[in-house]
Structure formats: structure tokens, C-alpha cells
Amino acid sequence: MRGKPAAEPALETVALPPRANTELFGHEAAEQMLRSLFEAGKLPHALLLTGPRGIGKATLAFRLARFILAGGVKDAGLFGSSGAVDDPSSGLWIAPDSGPSRRIAAGGHADLLTIERAYDPRRRRVRSEIVVDDTREISAFLRLTAAEGGWRVVIVDGADEMNRNAANALLKILEEPPRDALLILVAHSPGLLLPTIRSRCRRFPLAALPDAVVRRLLAGFRPDLSPADTDAVVELAGGSIGRALDLAAAGGVELYDALLKLIGRRQGLDVAAAHAFADKLARADAEDAYRAVEDLVGQILARLAIASARTGEAGPAIYSPLLRELSGRAPAVQWADLREEIAGSFTRTDDLNLDRKQTILGAFFAIDAVAR
């Protein structure tokens, strides 16, 4: 955890977006290494931050950008005090009320460009991928002189969500990087990136957060949760505070229990109950629940594959003896392949705006077929 050296930071009661979040938990080693590289003048031109979704990768990216654009511990350029603490133990901390922090939080820092999936006005929703027009903005941005006389920083949040044309456009930039420019790529699934992109970046893998950290953060953000629900959400979150908050908001514990009842029946799938469950998730006002189920189904299938490979070791208690028994009905590779198949089905449903109910039902029928 990093905050002011003098005192541990108080937890926010509302989760802030990464660009506005000046606190980072659980990634001290990566943070200190980045600071050391910057101060030694050895910071690579491109960084690749990897790890599970929701553990703080984007928060670290903006934290590093804030530190660099504030001039580290030296100065803040042309626009006032940086608020930095000249103490290595402070990591990359910059005061939230400093000029650089305020401009970055507002999306108004002239030397920072953020690339992420953009809003598609035709479909009236966020695109499922980063397209080439998004990454072409980087070339134009890096041709400019730094407005505040220092570095220019580009953050690609969700670099593994670039389509092929967008990735090729980014690759050209990485092949001839300009001076005093830093590209920070954030990726949940780095294997989806072009190998040539990965080879041109210094990789910083971030581990899942310890359960104790997730529990403390969850207690700060969701003090309304019962102790039992908090325990269940922490186990289901798998070291991700982002996932924990999503599950808590969507009623993830109840959804998980409902999923177990549907896919774990020894006498086979209850088709009527599956239809009723899918009907609820397909409603326009059930977006959070639908996403939570998408995540939970993938998580359960991954655990079934692991348990099958390890002869019934299903992990945390929340996965239940029922899943331990279910895992033995098929080999690990079959559960793993099914996970990829169902994940692809959810992705196609988003890309092509297909019927969500049929996607959910298809997942249940596929699991039932493997489990028989």
C-alpha cells in the first residue's frame, strides 16, 4: 500500500476511476521499481502492465503518469506545486490536490493521452474493441511538443482489446518511439497482444491482491454487506477489488447460488428454471447481473478444470463439495475448452448484438452436456 508517508490513507467510500484515484494498494514492489527506473533515467519507452482484471493496473498506470508529469519529486513544470513527497518510501504518490493530479483527474492534462474503447454512437454503447482511429491519435499526439516542457505519456487501457489494425498502428509507434515519451499498455490478457508488441515493452506483471486487502477495501466501499456476504464476495473475487465491487453491486452471492443450483443438479438441468433465470438476465435493466453471471460462469468452469486436473481439489469452500463432484465428470481439458467456447459465445453476443437469453441458455445446455 502506498499513500502519504506520514499516515495510512483513509479509504474512499466511493470507488474512484483510475485517473482520479491517487491511492494504490498491494503493488509496492512494482511501484518502487518504476520510481527507481525513472529516477535513474532508465525508464523504458514502453511498459506493459499485466495481471487479472480489477487489481489496480490502470490505477498504477495513471499513478506513474501523474508522478512523471509532476516532475517526480523535483518540480511540477509550469503549473504549480507537484505535491510530491521527496521520500523514496512514498513510491509514486502525488497529492490529489496538486495541479497535475487535478488536471489528470479531469481529463485535461495536455501531455497525457488515454486510449480506451470508445463510445459507438451508431450502436449507442461502448465498442467491444479499440479501433485503428483510436490508436492513430497516438501518432498525432506524440508529434506535438510537450505543453509543459517535460514528458508526454500515453496510456492504452485495455491494450488486449485492440483489433488487428489498431495493434499494427501501435506497433509502428513502438518501433520508432520519440524521446521523452512513455507508452503504458494495460492488458488483462497479454497473450492476445501481437508478439512484436510484447517484445517491445518492458513487462510488469501484477499479482492478484491478497484477500486481506480486498476485504479491507470492500469493508470501506460496502460497509452495508453482512459478514457472510463479505466472506463470499472476497472468495469469489479472486484477489480483484474491481470484481468484488461488481459482484457486490449485482448481488453476486445470490447469482452464484442460483448458478450452482442450475448447473450442479445430479439429475440434470432444470430447463424451466434455466429459462426463468435467463429471462431475468436478458432484461434491459439487468446489465450488471448479466455481466456478473458471465464472469461467474467463466470462473466456475476454470475451477472445474483445475479441480479435475488435481483430482477433486476445488479450492475455496465457496465452490462446494457439489462442484468437486461435478469436476470429476469430465477431464480438465474438456472443462477448459468449454470455458473458452462459452467465453467466445458471450463475446459474439456483444459484438453482434445477439439475444442474451439464448447465450445464457446455450451456456447452461453446454455445461449440462459435458457434465452428463
DOFIDREN-375398 format. One line per field, with one value per residue (C-alpha): residue number from 1; residue in three letters; chain; x, y, z negated. Coordinates in nm, 4 decimals. Layout:
N
k: c(NUM  ...) .
r: c(ala  ...) .
c: c(A  ...) .
X: c(X  ...) .
Y: c(Y  ...) .
Z: c(Z  ...) .
END
This chain:
372
k: c(1  2  3  4  5  6  7  8  9  10  11  12  13  14  15  16  17  18  19  20  21  22  23  24  25  26  27  28  29  30  31  32  33  34  35  36  37  38  39  40  41  42  43  44  45  46  47  48  49  50  51  52  53  54  55  56  57  58  59  60  61  62  63  64  65  66  67  68  69  70  71  72  73  74  75  76  77  78  79  80  81  82  83  84  85  86  87  88  89  90  91  92  93  94  95  96  97  98  99  100  101  102  103  104  105  106  107  108  109  110  111  112  113  114  115  116  117  118  119  120  121  122  123  124  125  126  127  128  129  130  131  132  133  134  135  136  137  138  139  140  141  142  143  144  145  146  147  148  149  150  151  152  153  154  155  156  157  158  159  160  161  162  163  164  165  166  167  168  169  170  171  172  173  174  175  176  177  178  179  180  181  182  183  184  185  186  187  188  189  190  191  192  193  194  195  196  197  198  199  200  201  202  203  204  205  206  207  208  209  210  211  212  213  214  215  216  217  218  219  220  221  222  223  224  225  226  227  228  229  230  231  232  233  234  235  236  237  238  239  240  241  242  243  244  245  246  247  248  249  250  251  252  253  254  255  256  257  258  259  260  261  262  263  264  265  266  267  268  269  270  271  272  273  274  275  276  277  278  279  280  281  282  283  284  285  286  287  288  289  290  291  292  293  294  295  296  297  298  299  300  301  302  303  304  305  306  307  308  309  310  311  312  313  314  315  316  317  318  319  320  321  322  323  324  325  326  327  328  329  330  331  332  333  334  335  336  337  338  339  340  341  342  343  344  345  346  347  348  349  350  351  352  353  354  355  356  357  358  359  360  361  362  363  364  365  366  367  368  369  370  371  372) .
r: c(met  arg  gly  lys  pro  ala  ala  glu  pro  ala  leu  glu  thr  val  ala  leu  pro  pro  arg  ala  asn  thr  glu  leu  phe  gly  his  glu  ala  ala  glu  gln  met  leu  arg  ser  leu  phe  glu  ala  gly  lys  leu  pro  his  ala  leu  leu  leu  thr  gly  pro  arg  gly  ile  gly  lys  ala  thr  leu  ala  phe  arg  leu  ala  arg  phe  ile  leu  ala  gly  gly  val  lys  asp  ala  gly  leu  phe  gly  ser  ser  gly  ala  val  asp  asp  pro  ser  ser  gly  leu  trp  ile  ala  pro  asp  ser  gly  pro  ser  arg  arg  ile  ala  ala  gly  gly  his  ala  asp  leu  leu  thr  ile  glu  arg  ala  tyr  asp  pro  arg  arg  arg  arg  val  arg  ser  glu  ile  val  val  asp  asp  thr  arg  glu  ile  ser  ala  phe  leu  arg  leu  thr  ala  ala  glu  gly  gly  trp  arg  val  val  ile  val  asp  gly  ala  asp  glu  met  asn  arg  asn  ala  ala  asn  ala  leu  leu  lys  ile  leu  glu  glu  pro  pro  arg  asp  ala  leu  leu  ile  leu  val  ala  his  ser  pro  gly  leu  leu  leu  pro  thr  ile  arg  ser  arg  cys  arg  arg  phe  pro  leu  ala  ala  leu  pro  asp  ala  val  val  arg  arg  leu  leu  ala  gly  phe  arg  pro  asp  leu  ser  pro  ala  asp  thr  asp  ala  val  val  glu  leu  ala  gly  gly  ser  ile  gly  arg  ala  leu  asp  leu  ala  ala  ala  gly  gly  val  glu  leu  tyr  asp  ala  leu  leu  lys  leu  ile  gly  arg  arg  gln  gly  leu  asp  val  ala  ala  ala  his  ala  phe  ala  asp  lys  leu  ala  arg  ala  asp  ala  glu  asp  ala  tyr  arg  ala  val  glu  asp  leu  val  gly  gln  ile  leu  ala  arg  leu  ala  ile  ala  ser  ala  arg  thr  gly  glu  ala  gly  pro  ala  ile  tyr  ser  pro  leu  leu  arg  glu  leu  ser  gly  arg  ala  pro  ala  val  gln  trp  ala  asp  leu  arg  glu  glu  ile  ala  gly  ser  phe  thr  arg  thr  asp  asp  leu  asn  leu  asp  arg  lys  gln  thr  ile  leu  gly  ala  phe  phe  ala  ile  asp  ala  val  ala  arg) .
c: c(A  A  A  A  A  A  A  A  A  A  A  A  A  A  A  A  A  A  A  A  A  A  A  A  A  A  A  A  A  A  A  A  A  A  A  A  A  A  A  A  A  A  A  A  A  A  A  A  A  A  A  A  A  A  A  A  A  A  A  A  A  A  A  A  A  A  A  A  A  A  A  A  A  A  A  A  A  A  A  A  A  A  A  A  A  A  A  A  A  A  A  A  A  A  A  A  A  A  A  A  A  A  A  A  A  A  A  A  A  A  A  A  A  A  A  A  A  A  A  A  A  A  A  A  A  A  A  A  A  A  A  A  A  A  A  A  A  A  A  A  A  A  A  A  A  A  A  A  A  A  A  A  A  A  A  A  A  A  A  A  A  A  A  A  A  A  A  A  A  A  A  A  A  A  A  A  A  A  A  A  A  A  A  A  A  A  A  A  A  A  A  A  A  A  A  A  A  A  A  A  A  A  A  A  A  A  A  A  A  A  A  A  A  A  A  A  A  A  A  A  A  A  A  A  A  A  A  A  A  A  A  A  A  A  A  A  A  A  A  A  A  A  A  A  A  A  A  A  A  A  A  A  A  A  A  A  A  A  A  A  A  A  A  A  A  A  A  A  A  A  A  A  A  A  A  A  A  A  A  A  A  A  A  A  A  A  A  A  A  A  A  A  A  A  A  A  A  A  A  A  A  A  A  A  A  A  A  A  A  A  A  A  A  A  A  A  A  A  A  A  A  A  A  A  A  A  A  A  A  A  A  A  A  A  A  A  A  A  A  A  A  A  A  A  A  A  A  A  A  A  A  A  A  A  A  A  A  A  A  A  A  A  A  A  A  A  A  A  A  A  A  A) .
X: c(0.0000  0.1237  -0.0008  0.1401  0.4471  0.3258  -0.0010  -0.2021  -0.4612  -0.8249  -1.0381  -1.2785  -1.6427  -1.6949  -1.4635  -1.2912  -1.1995  -0.8291  -0.7429  -0.8837  -0.7648  -0.4464  -0.4194  -0.2816  -0.2882  -0.0892  0.1666  0.4507  0.7301  0.6225  0.5633  0.9057  1.0798  0.9115  1.0175  1.3756  1.3901  1.2565  1.4996  1.7914  1.6926  1.6359  1.2608  1.1772  0.9826  0.7016  0.5636  0.3172  0.1220  -0.0434  -0.2490  -0.6094  -0.8852  -0.9691  -0.6486  -0.5197  -0.3266  -0.4899  -0.4613  -0.0866  -0.0626  -0.2234  -0.0236  0.3001  0.1789  0.0895  0.4325  0.6201  0.4117  0.4574  0.8333  0.8817  0.9956  1.1672  0.9026  0.5678  0.6627  0.4792  0.1598  0.2304  0.3471  0.3520  0.2660  0.5211  0.6967  1.0763  1.0986  1.1528  0.9141  0.6299  0.6516  0.4763  0.2417  0.1416  -0.1010  -0.4569  -0.4976  -0.1862  -0.2139  -0.1117  -0.3476  -0.6429  -0.5822  -0.5367  -0.8485  -1.0468  -0.9033  -0.7462  -0.3700  -0.2245  0.0648  -0.1422  -0.3419  -0.5676  -0.6779  -0.9596  -1.2694  -1.4728  -1.8460  -2.0144  -2.2937  -2.4484  -2.4969  -2.5311  -2.2877  -1.9155  -1.7361  -1.6177  -1.2667  -1.0194  -1.0170  -0.7465  -0.8789  -0.8225  -0.4575  -0.3872  -0.4453  -0.1204  0.0970  -0.0541  -0.0198  0.3461  0.4372  0.3421  0.5884  0.5190  0.2895  0.4509  0.8067  0.8614  0.7302  0.4358  0.2553  0.0100  -0.1996  -0.3702  -0.6206  -0.7250  -0.4432  -0.5507  -0.8820  -0.7213  -0.8265  -0.5598  -0.5465  -0.5244  -0.2468  -0.0466  -0.0780  0.0522  0.3375  0.4679  0.4884  0.6704  0.9269  1.0360  0.9483  1.0089  1.2249  1.0733  0.7614  0.6207  0.3591  0.1887  -0.0134  -0.2610  -0.3634  -0.5687  -0.4821  -0.1382  -0.1372  -0.3888  -0.1346  0.0894  0.4189  0.6006  0.4201  0.5013  0.8678  0.8961  0.7611  0.9079  0.6585  0.5424  0.3163  0.0964  -0.0330  -0.3868  -0.4422  -0.4258  -0.7685  -0.6952  -0.6527  -0.9705  -1.1588  -1.0381  -1.1233  -1.4613  -1.5403  -1.4659  -1.6678  -1.9543  -1.9964  -2.3584  -2.2612  -2.3153  -2.0061  -2.1230  -2.1736  -1.8386  -1.6663  -1.8399  -1.7623  -1.3967  -1.3652  -1.5432  -1.3383  -1.0140  -0.7943  -0.9683  -1.1300  -1.2889  -1.4564  -1.5563  -1.7339  -1.9055  -2.0273  -2.1480  -2.3377  -2.5012  -2.5998  -2.3226  -2.3646  -2.7297  -2.6425  -2.3673  -2.6044  -2.8592  -2.5926  -2.4886  -2.8464  -2.8833  -2.5571  -2.4940  -2.8129  -2.7254  -3.0439  -2.9570  -3.0540  -3.3928  -3.4906  -3.7845  -3.5710  -3.2946  -3.5410  -3.6730  -3.3194  -3.2175  -3.5318  -3.4352  -3.0782  -3.1848  -3.3888  -3.2612  -3.2257  -3.0184  -2.6852  -2.4870  -2.6363  -2.5722  -2.2051  -2.1708  -2.3081  -2.0749  -1.7834  -1.9086  -1.9706  -1.6145  -1.4795  -1.6724  -1.5566  -1.1960  -1.2274  -1.3802  -1.0839  -0.8383  -1.0261  -1.0391  -0.6661  -0.5938  -0.8308  -1.1101  -0.9300  -1.1903  -1.0242  -1.2127  -1.5120  -1.7494  -1.7015  -1.8711  -1.8499  -2.1060  -1.8572  -1.5857  -1.8093  -1.9057  -1.5418  -1.4828  -1.7409  -1.5099  -1.1344  -0.9700  -0.9123  -1.2829  -1.3783  -1.1084  -1.2251  -1.5835  -1.4784  -1.3191  -1.6222  -1.8688  -1.6484  -1.6429  -2.0213  -2.0592  -1.8147  -2.0018  -2.3268  -2.1799  -2.0186  -2.3259  -2.5936  -2.7367  -3.0070  -2.8636  -3.1196  -3.0105  -2.6458  -2.7162  -2.9279  -2.6616  -2.4069  -2.6309  -2.7039  -2.3332  -2.2333  -2.5101  -2.3944  -2.0366  -2.1479  -2.3636) .
Y: c(0.0000  0.3494  0.6833  0.9730  0.8521  1.0151  0.8252  0.5483  0.6976  0.6842  0.4713  0.6401  0.5449  0.5519  0.3755  0.6392  0.5846  0.5085  0.8572  1.0163  0.7542  0.8661  0.5630  0.2221  -0.0944  -0.4144  -0.3312  -0.1749  -0.3631  -0.2663  0.0920  0.1258  -0.0315  0.2128  0.5052  0.3770  0.3373  0.6897  0.8472  0.6573  0.7749  0.4140  0.4102  0.2157  0.3900  0.1350  -0.0545  -0.3436  -0.3772  -0.7189  -0.9163  -1.0035  -0.7528  -0.5152  -0.5354  -0.1804  -0.1941  0.1165  0.2908  0.2228  0.3485  0.6816  0.6977  0.6674  0.9215  1.1631  1.1226  1.1748  1.4706  1.6326  1.6137  1.3349  1.4814  1.7774  2.0138  2.0367  2.2102  2.5316  2.4894  2.4895  2.2633  1.8931  1.7956  1.5157  1.3934  1.3748  1.0371  0.7069  0.5343  0.7401  0.5438  0.7348  0.9282  1.2781  1.4894  1.4719  1.8495  1.9236  2.0783  1.7645  1.5465  1.7769  1.8071  1.4332  1.3552  1.5964  1.4527  1.7884  1.7372  1.8398  1.5917  1.2825  1.0877  0.7988  0.5397  0.3024  0.1543  0.4458  0.5062  0.3904  0.6415  0.4111  0.1236  0.3602  0.1686  0.1362  -0.0555  -0.4072  -0.3263  -0.0443  0.0505  0.1933  0.5509  0.5399  0.4367  0.6799  0.9564  0.8497  0.9424  1.2901  1.3400  1.2352  1.4698  1.7618  1.9382  1.8734  2.1524  2.1688  2.1223  1.7672  1.4227  1.3074  0.9985  0.7690  0.5126  0.2386  0.0990  -0.2412  -0.2891  -0.6513  -0.5147  -0.3608  -0.5079  -0.6096  -0.2752  -0.0814  -0.3107  -0.2655  0.1127  0.0981  -0.1305  0.1316  0.3809  0.1341  0.0660  0.4323  0.5839  0.9578  1.0985  1.1861  0.9873  0.6925  0.4452  0.2436  -0.0547  -0.2107  -0.5673  -0.8309  -1.0977  -1.0107  -1.3282  -1.1577  -0.8889  -0.9227  -1.0876  -0.7964  -0.5540  -0.7584  -0.7799  -0.4006  -0.3394  -0.3883  -0.6148  -0.5553  -0.8420  -0.7506  -1.0216  -1.0581  -0.8708  -1.0594  -1.1424  -0.9227  -0.6188  -0.6967  -0.7435  -0.4103  -0.2225  -0.3914  -0.3001  0.0633  0.0727  -0.1563  -0.1432  -0.2490  -0.6070  -0.8710  -1.0574  -1.3732  -1.1891  -1.0149  -1.3505  -1.4946  -1.1949  -1.1959  -1.5642  -1.5140  -1.2044  -1.3966  -1.1095  -0.8406  -0.5462  -0.4446  -0.7828  -0.7749  -0.4410  -0.5563  -0.8725  -0.6838  -0.4349  -0.7089  -0.9387  -1.1772  -1.4128  -1.4773  -1.5179  -1.7637  -1.9700  -1.9753  -2.0883  -2.3747  -2.4932  -2.4915  -2.6482  -2.8740  -3.0815  -3.4512  -3.5290  -3.2826  -2.9282  -2.7967  -2.6471  -2.4447  -2.2900  -2.2158  -2.0307  -1.8277  -1.7382  -1.6388  -1.4268  -1.2186  -1.1655  -1.0675  -0.7684  -0.4221  -0.3292  -0.6386  -0.5349  -0.5676  -0.9078  -1.0324  -0.9280  -1.0846  -1.4158  -1.4016  -1.3657  -1.6287  -1.8915  -1.8463  -1.8618  -2.1786  -2.3534  -2.2553  -2.4005  -2.7197  -2.7587  -2.7043  -2.9410  -3.2104  -3.1802  -3.2007  -3.4897  -3.3023  -3.0165  -2.7468  -2.4779  -2.2397  -2.3682  -2.1494  -2.3782  -2.6512  -3.0302  -3.0331  -2.8731  -3.1096  -3.3970  -3.2245  -3.1702  -3.5444  -3.5982  -3.4710  -3.4317  -3.0975  -3.0205  -3.0574  -2.8128  -2.5713  -2.5948  -2.5379  -2.2254  -2.0835  -2.1804  -2.0103  -1.7014  -1.6738  -1.7007  -1.4098  -1.2036  -1.2728  -1.1781  -0.8382  -0.7844  -0.8790  -0.7663  -1.1180  -1.2487  -1.2646  -1.5159  -1.7652  -1.7117  -1.7880  -2.0900  -2.2135  -2.1958  -2.3994  -2.6653  -2.6930  -2.7391  -2.9938  -3.1905  -3.2116  -3.2991  -3.5958) .
Z: c(0.0000  0.0825  -0.0389  -0.2348  -0.4189  -0.7380  -0.7672  -0.6118  -0.3742  -0.4624  -0.2342  0.0022  -0.0389  0.3389  0.5823  0.7956  1.1611  1.2107  1.3405  1.0237  0.7751  0.6022  0.3741  0.4683  0.2607  0.2828  0.5539  0.3582  0.5348  0.8866  0.7798  0.6192  0.9181  1.1560  0.9422  0.9281  1.3070  1.3581  1.1143  1.2696  1.6183  1.7255  1.7684  2.0888  2.3645  2.3322  2.0335  2.0293  1.7041  1.6841  1.4364  1.3524  1.4159  1.1331  0.9290  0.9913  1.3202  1.4642  1.1280  1.1300  1.4903  1.4007  1.0782  1.2763  1.5327  1.2528  1.0938  1.4209  1.5366  1.1962  1.2460  0.9936  0.6638  0.8249  0.9550  1.1281  1.4516  1.5387  1.3417  0.9729  0.6959  0.7611  0.4072  0.4292  0.1178  0.1531  -0.0148  0.1701  -0.0707  0.0778  0.4017  0.6797  0.4525  0.5645  0.3630  0.5001  0.4713  0.6775  1.0228  1.2164  1.0120  1.0674  1.4428  1.4897  1.2853  1.5026  1.8250  1.9067  1.8878  2.2228  2.2014  2.1231  2.3803  2.2794  2.5357  2.4494  2.6069  2.7382  2.7491  3.0694  3.1458  3.4057  3.1607  2.8637  2.6466  2.5851  2.8596  2.7860  2.9164  2.9668  3.3354  3.5597  3.5427  3.1672  3.1905  3.4751  3.2224  3.0571  3.3567  3.3790  3.0035  2.9927  3.2784  3.0565  2.8288  2.4631  2.3464  2.0035  2.1221  1.9978  2.0842  2.2917  2.1651  2.3443  2.1554  2.3564  2.1100  2.2420  2.4934  2.5418  2.6735  2.9838  3.3152  3.5659  3.7481  3.4231  3.2980  3.6199  3.5921  3.2353  3.3403  3.5839  3.2991  3.0743  3.3465  3.3529  3.0153  2.9703  2.6921  2.3558  2.4327  2.2410  2.3590  2.0859  2.2044  1.9621  2.0511  1.8703  2.1317  2.2729  2.4807  2.7098  2.7997  3.1037  3.0019  3.1656  2.9372  2.6268  2.7283  2.7481  2.3978  2.0516  1.8807  1.5246  1.4124  1.1160  0.8863  0.7558  0.4312  0.1003  -0.0399  -0.3417  -0.1153  0.0805  -0.2454  -0.3847  -0.0670  -0.0401  -0.4004  -0.3171  0.0046  -0.1008  -0.4791  -0.4271  -0.3371  -0.6024  -0.7289  -0.5487  -0.2178  -0.2580  -0.3070  0.0001  0.2219  0.1166  0.2096  0.5420  0.6248  0.6595  0.5429  0.7501  0.5741  0.9041  0.9352  0.5684  0.6104  0.9301  0.7616  0.4567  0.6741  0.8825  0.5967  0.6949  0.3982  0.4838  0.8535  0.7654  0.5512  0.8347  1.0817  0.8555  0.8268  1.2044  1.3196  1.0229  1.0310  1.0316  1.2231  1.5000  1.5953  1.4859  1.8219  1.6906  1.4157  1.6663  1.8908  1.5973  1.4865  1.8417  1.8832  1.5795  1.7017  2.0545  1.9375  2.0285  1.6602  1.5736  1.7271  1.4034  1.3236  1.6774  1.6583  1.3157  1.4444  1.7444  1.5035  1.2599  1.5274  1.6558  1.3025  1.2179  1.5354  1.4668  1.1171  1.2578  1.4924  1.2066  0.9774  1.2463  1.3078  0.9357  0.8676  0.6981  0.5238  0.5930  0.3856  0.1535  -0.0394  0.1581  0.4570  0.2512  0.2465  0.5260  0.7672  0.6538  0.7562  1.0826  1.1798  1.1932  1.4666  1.7430  1.7957  1.7261  2.0932  2.1684  1.8939  2.0140  2.3760  2.2664  2.0785  2.3944  2.6032  2.3690  2.3322  2.7113  2.7191  2.4753  2.6837  3.0094  2.8407  2.7538  3.0941  3.2975  3.0510  3.0302  2.7961  2.4464  2.3287  2.5923  2.4999  2.1344  2.2178  2.4575  2.1758  1.9435  2.2060  2.2951  1.9308  1.8807  2.1873  2.0563  1.7028  1.8048) .
END
